[in-house]
C-alpha cells in the first residue's frame, strides 16, 4: 500500500509540472510569455546626442538591452524610420504631412526632453552679446557682414566689437536644430519669413556648412569671427559664449534650464506635436523645442517579432519616466507632469497585431 501512494505522488507531481510548463507556453487560457529583445536600433537627431548616449548606456547597464543609436540628423532619422530600417527614429522637428503619408501607418511622437538652440560665436574675449530676431536674421542672410555693424553695436553699447568679418556657420544636413532655429526666425522676423522660411534643410544665402551639431561647433571653434547655432550643451561643452536673445516681451533672455522650461508652458495637443518657439512668456527663452523619439504605433511590420515591439515600448516608457532624472545635468529640460501624462497615453496605444503591449 505504501508503494502505491509513493507511485501516485510521483505521478501527481509530474503531471503538475507538465501542466505548469504547458501553461507558460500558452496552452489553455494563459497567454504566451513574451521574450523581450535585447537589442534595438535608432537613428536621427544630433540635438540630443549626448543625452541619448547617457540614456542608452544606462539602460543597457540596468536592463540588459543595447540600443545602437546613430546621430545622423533629424531628416535622416525620419527617413530611416519610414524605410523601416530602425526601431526608433529621432527628430527635433515633427513629421510633416508628406512624411507621414510616406510612412504608410501611424507614427507616434514621444517627447524625451526640452532643448534650447543657442546663437554662439568665436570672438576675442568671448563677450556675452545681446541679439534680437532682426539682427540674427540679417546676419544669417548675409546683410550684416561686420561685427562692428551699427545694429549689433546698438544692442551692445558697452562691448568693444572688432572690425572683423562675420563668418556664418550653419548645418549642411537635414536637421531639427535648423528647423527650430528657422521656425523661430520665421515667426519673429517678417523678412526671414518672406525670403527664407523654415525647414530641416534650407537654401542658405551665405556661410559654411557643418554636419551635425558637433560639426557646426567644430567649425566655430576653429574659425575666429564665426557665428552659428547649436544645441545648448554643445556651446557649454566647448565653453562658447551664448547670446542673450530678445523675446516677444522685449527681454533679453539667457538660455538656461529655467528659461527653457518656461517656454514649454503651452497648451498641449494629445499627439504632443507642438511648437515652442517664440514664447509668449515674459522670462521664457524664445528658441526652444521638444526633441522626440518616433515609433510606429502598430509594431507588427516588416517581419518584426513581438519581442522587438515590447522592448521598444518598454524602453520608451523608461525614458519618459526614470531617465528624466538625467536631463538637467546635461542642460536639457525635464518633461513636465502633464507632458508625461499625455506620453503615457500614447505609449499605451502601442500595439502588436492590435493588442496593447503595455498594460
ChimeraX attribute file (.defattr): number of C-alpha atoms within 10 A of each C-alpha:
attribute: neighborCount
match mode: 1-to-1
recipient: residues
	/A:1	5
	/A:2	7
	/A:3	8
	/A:4	9
	/A:5	10
	/A:6	11
	/A:7	10
	/A:8	12
	/A:9	12
	/A:10	11
	/A:11	12
	/A:12	12
	/A:13	11
	/A:14	11
	/A:15	12
	/A:16	11
	/A:17	11
	/A:18	11
	/A:19	13
	/A:20	11
	/A:21	12
	/A:22	14
	/A:23	15
	/A:24	13
	/A:25	13
	/A:26	12
	/A:27	13
	/A:28	10
	/A:29	7
	/A:30	11
	/A:31	11
	/A:32	12
	/A:33	11
	/A:34	14
	/A:35	12
	/A:36	16
	/A:37	17
	/A:38	15
	/A:39	15
	/A:40	18
	/A:41	15
	/A:42	22
	/A:43	28
	/A:44	31
	/A:45	32
	/A:46	28
	/A:47	30
	/A:48	30
	/A:49	23
	/A:50	13
	/A:51	21
	/A:52	21
	/A:53	16
	/A:54	15
	/A:55	20
	/A:56	19
	/A:57	15
	/A:58	16
	/A:59	18
	/A:60	14
	/A:61	10
	/A:62	9
	/A:63	10
	/A:64	13
	/A:65	20
	/A:66	17
	/A:67	22
	/A:68	15
	/A:69	20
	/A:70	19
	/A:71	21
	/A:72	19
	/A:73	29
	/A:74	32
	/A:75	23
	/A:76	21
	/A:77	28
	/A:78	27
	/A:79	18
	/A:80	19
	/A:81	22
	/A:82	21
	/A:83	12
	/A:84	15
	/A:85	14
	/A:86	19
	/A:87	23
	/A:88	23
	/A:89	31
	/A:90	36
	/A:91	29
	/A:92	29
	/A:93	26
	/A:94	23
	/A:95	19
	/A:96	8
	/A:97	9
	/A:98	8
	/A:99	13
	/A:100	15
	/A:101	12
	/A:102	11
	/A:103	18
	/A:104	10
	/A:105	13
	/A:106	12
	/A:107	20
	/A:108	22
	/A:109	24
	/A:110	27
	/A:111	26
	/A:112	28
	/A:113	24
	/A:114	26
	/A:115	29
	/A:116	30
	/A:117	27
	/A:118	27
	/A:119	24
	/A:120	27
	/A:121	29
	/A:122	21
	/A:123	22
	/A:124	11
	/A:125	8
	/A:126	13
	/A:127	17
	/A:128	17
	/A:129	21
	/A:130	20
	/A:131	22
	/A:132	22
	/A:133	22
	/A:134	16
	/A:135	18
	/A:136	21
	/A:137	22
	/A:138	16
	/A:139	22
	/A:140	22
	/A:141	19
	/A:142	17
	/A:143	13
	/A:144	19
	/A:145	16
	/A:146	18
	/A:147	21
	/A:148	17
	/A:149	17
	/A:150	12
	/A:151	15
	/A:152	21
	/A:153	17
	/A:154	13
	/A:155	14
	/A:156	16
	/A:157	11
	/A:158	9
	/A:159	13
	/A:160	13
	/A:161	18
	/A:162	13
	/A:163	11
	/A:164	15
	/A:165	15
	/A:166	23
	/A:167	23
	/A:168	25
	/A:169	26
	/A:170	26
	/A:171	27
	/A:172	19
	/A:173	20
	/A:174	22
	/A:175	30
	/A:176	29
	/A:177	36
	/A:178	27
	/A:179	22
	/A:180	25
	/A:181	25
	/A:182	24
	/A:183	23
	/A:184	25
	/A:185	26
	/A:186	23
	/A:187	15
	/A:188	20
	/A:189	18
	/A:190	15
	/A:191	15
	/A:192	23
	/A:193	17
	/A:194	9
	/A:195	10
	/A:196	18
	/A:197	19
	/A:198	18
	/A:199	19
	/A:200	22
	/A:201	17
	/A:202	17
	/A:203	9
	/A:204	17
	/A:205	12
	/A:206	15
	/A:207	19
	/A:208	16
	/A:209	17
	/A:210	19
	/A:211	19
	/A:212	26
	/A:213	29
	/A:214	19
	/A:215	18
	/A:216	22
	/A:217	26
	/A:218	15
	/A:219	21
	/A:220	28
	/A:221	19
	/A:222	10
	/A:223	15
	/A:224	16
	/A:225	20
	/A:226	22
	/A:227	25
	/A:228	26
	/A:229	24
	/A:230	27
	/A:231	25
	/A:232	24
	/A:233	23
	/A:234	25
	/A:235	23
	/A:236	14
	/A:237	10
	/A:238	13
	/A:239	11
	/A:240	21
	/A:241	19
	/A:242	23
	/A:243	20
	/A:244	20
	/A:245	23
	/A:246	21
	/A:247	24
	/A:248	19
	/A:249	12
	/A:250	11
	/A:251	15
	/A:252	21
	/A:253	20
	/A:254	21
	/A:255	24
	/A:256	17
	/A:257	20
	/A:258	13
	/A:259	20
	/A:260	29
	/A:261	21
	/A:262	20
	/A:263	25
	/A:264	25
	/A:265	14
	/A:266	13
	/A:267	8
	/A:268	14
	/A:269	10
	/A:270	13
	/A:271	15
	/A:272	19
	/A:273	17
	/A:274	16
	/A:275	19
	/A:276	23
	/A:277	27
	/A:278	22
	/A:279	23
	/A:280	17
	/A:281	17
	/A:282	17
	/A:283	22
	/A:284	29
	/A:285	34
	/A:286	33
	/A:287	27
	/A:288	30
	/A:289	27
	/A:290	27
	/A:291	25
	/A:292	25
	/A:293	25
	/A:294	25
	/A:295	26
	/A:296	23
	/A:297	22
	/A:298	20
	/A:299	26
	/A:300	16
	/A:301	14
	/A:302	9
	/A:303	7
	/A:304	12
	/A:305	16
	/A:306	20
	/A:307	18
	/A:308	19
	/A:309	26
	/A:310	22
	/A:311	21
	/A:312	26
	/A:313	22
	/A:314	14
	/A:315	19
	/A:316	22
	/A:317	19
	/A:318	13
	/A:319	21
	/A:320	22
	/A:321	16
	/A:322	10
	/A:323	22
	/A:324	18
	/A:325	13
	/A:326	17
	/A:327	22
	/A:328	15
	/A:329	11
	/A:330	18
	/A:331	22
	/A:332	26
	/A:333	27
	/A:334	23
	/A:335	22
	/A:336	14
	/A:337	10
	/A:338	10
	/A:339	19
	/A:340	18
	/A:341	13
	/A:342	17
	/A:343	25
	/A:344	17
	/A:345	12
	/A:346	17
	/A:347	24
	/A:348	15
	/A:349	19
	/A:350	23
	/A:351	20
	/A:352	19
	/A:353	11
	/A:354	12
	/A:355	11
	/A:356	17
	/A:357	23
	/A:358	14
	/A:359	6
